[in-house]
Amino acid sequence: QEQEQEQEQEQEQEQEQEQEQAQGQEQDQEKEEAADGRTSSSSRKRLRVKGRGKSGQTSVGCTIVGNDVRYVPASLAPVLKLREARFNEMLGHVGCRLGIQSRLLLVTEPLGMPAEARRDRLSSIFEQTKVSHVLVGPDVLFAAARSGKLPGDADYPNLIVSLSTSAACIVPLDGAGRPVWSATYTVPWGAASMADHLARTVSEAAHPSVRHFITETLARFLLRTEASVATSEAAYGDVVAARSSDDGRVVLQLPYEEPPVVTPEEAAAEEERAAERRAAARARMAAMREAARVKNHETAVADLARVVADWTATATLRATKAKTRAPLAPQLRRLADRAARTSSPDDPKPPSFFLPAQVAAELDEWEAEAEAAAADEDWSLLEVPEAELDEEAKKEAARLRAKRAIAAAAAASAEARRARAARAAEEEAAIR
């Protein structure tokens, strides 16, 4: 047992020594990496953190594989308009994977430039970079988005650099060669300087391989930009003629598709079909509006019948007749107006059509009485603060407030009735 304990103690001491040596080596390595401008070990650990994208879904965690990993040098950060700390943070946020492959696929959109300038650009790309393929054509990203895979060899690169006249597009590819559209980035520089600067940066980077990289905005930007570019077979021919095949690298050309030719007869038939579709849409909208009008009219008539029944029931309550009819009078006027507005356009009806004759006469009489009573009433008591009134005065003030509310409702109803009568007279005069 003593021997076993001694052996365990020796093993623990050896493990502690190994850990101290490993820590010392790691510190030395961090110093060397800091001197070389590479990502430190602490930054590597941060890359393992999973993040959340805009949609709320957890992104893929970073994968670190032993000593085979080549980290992105600090010289690449200013090219992407990011500081090194921000660059590493974004890599960890989107679950970026770093690898040792250096195959790049450069996509050029040469339209809108002279043929000589396009040839110079391709020559510069082949001379200053280690790209394996150049894919030509403004519709290449559209084709990749439709098919889910880029055309070409089975040995796909892991990064696309798309050079257009306004910006450079960096699109990563997954292991199957499919573009990761949600992880694109743009470098908005001028065409010539952008191509040279990007080519020089790619050459300086030993192993520039970044996957699942950065934002969603570039895909929308690029597709929106390329949608306005016209294609022509001659432009494709100029670019293909500029390729360099002496070193084994090739230029892939997408097949050019001519737009379909439309004859005048086909155009006329299409216009007729469009007119029929528009007429059908107008008919559907008219039917929907008519159904809504009928429904609103039925609802207004039903509500008016209910209020008329309540109005008639108050005739037996002589003592409280004025008080109970006060809230019903404006409802009768409003519902009668609604029923008139929603009546059939072919046979419009006035508001009085929907009110029984007796109810209409009683309503007019009630409004006239309420207005007359309000004109003869002394409202000065309501101007006195309630704290200065005795009990009898408070009761009288409450009676006056109720009466003034009734008078206000009656006045509003009578004013609306007079306005409707004036409009009807104007319409009749205009018709005459």
Secondary structure, 3 states (H helix, E strand, C coil): CHHHHHHHHHHHHHHHHHHHHHHHHHHHHHHHHHHHCCCCHHHHHHHCCCCECCCCCECCCCCCCHHHCCCCCCCHHHHCCCCHHHHHHHHHHHCCEECCCCCCEEEECCCCCCHHHHHHHHHHHHHHCCCCEEEECCCHHHHHHHHCCCCCCCCCCCEEEEECCCCEEEEEECCCCCECHHHEEEECCCHHHHHHHHHHHHHHCCCCCEECCCECHHHHHHHHHHCCCCCCHHHHHHHHHCCCCCCCCEEEECCCCCCCCCCHHHHHHHHHHHHHHHHHHHHHHHHHHHHHHHHHHHHHHHHHHHHHHHHHHHHHCCCCHHHHHCCHHHHHHHHHHHHHHCCCCCCCCCHHHHCCHHHHHHHHHHHHHHHHHHHHCCCHHHHCCHHHCCHHHHHHHHHHHHHHHHHHHHHHHHHHHHHHHHHHHHHHHHHC
